[in-house]
């Protein structure tokens, strides 16, 4: 399956950061480590 613009989903950076932080905490990361992970994910996503 090829990706096209119709398949794209836009999510606000802060919502993605919050979700990723919560997910990191659920898998056992500390709040600080989960935030660091989520911040890296959001930064990379915004850069493309």
Rosetta blueprint (number, residue, H / E / L):
1 X L
2 X L
3 X L
4 X L
5 X H
6 X H
7 X H
8 X L
9 X L
10 X L
11 X L
12 X L
13 X H
14 X H
15 X H
16 X H
17 X H
18 X H
19 X H
20 X H
21 X H
22 X H
23 X H
24 X H
25 X H
26 X H
27 X L
28 X L
29 X L
30 X L
31 X H
32 X H
33 X H
34 X H
35 X H
36 X H
37 X H
38 X H
39 X H
40 X H
41 X H
42 X H
43 X H
44 X H
45 X H
46 X H
47 X H
48 X L
